[in-house]
């Protein structure tokens, strides 16, 4: 079978499988915290204490409402990202991988009184995310710094 035909057959076969996984039921803010990361290395969160999962929150340096407006805009502009829920202090977005469409859940929680935005990003499926979620959070951090929104 010629290579282009083999590739088409493979991609057609792969579309029979769903790599999105089910939307988790534990998303959101509970007791002013985002959910805990699973033990597997596929999650980062500013609310985590375990070093393998810990990232710093975004420390805002502009008024909270302005920061939140810019965060929402930047998240919606991330490649292959769809905002599912957006309120005055919480965003949940689904980020899909380029090839197989694996879904990661990105959550942000504005804590205006603390001057921070908490962040959590986790892969729905698999054991390891190969650092994808940490890179996503750090890319968003760099974009926010570039806009003068955070330290």
ABEGO torsion letter per residue (X at the ends): XBAAAAAAAAAAAAAABBAAEBBBAABEBBGGBBBBBBABBABBBAABABAAABBBBBBBABBAAAAAAAAAAAAAABBGBBBABBBAABBBBBBBBAAAGBBBBBBBBBBAAAGBBBBBBBBABEABAGGAAAAAAAAAAAAAAAAGABX
